[in-house]
Amino acid sequence: MKRSTALAASALLAAAIFTQAQSPAPRVQKSLLVLTQAQIDPSRLLAPPPKDGSEQQLKEMAEVKRITLSTLWREPLEAPR
């Protein structure tokens, strides 16, 4: 029993030493990919704006004005010192 325990402990110690002695995996060089203007199509990202004078435009502008007026009269936050 003692012999098998000692053998198992030796095997575990050898495995631990072997895994630490191996060189780490080579690092993969990362590179940045920058998109060109030709690869970007902003019309796919945003819907076209509503037509001038349309009901949708009037609703959106009313919402913008409502938000603007509701935030104008708030107390400004104090800057942290």
Order of alpha helices (4+ residues) and beta strands (2+ residues): alpha-alpha
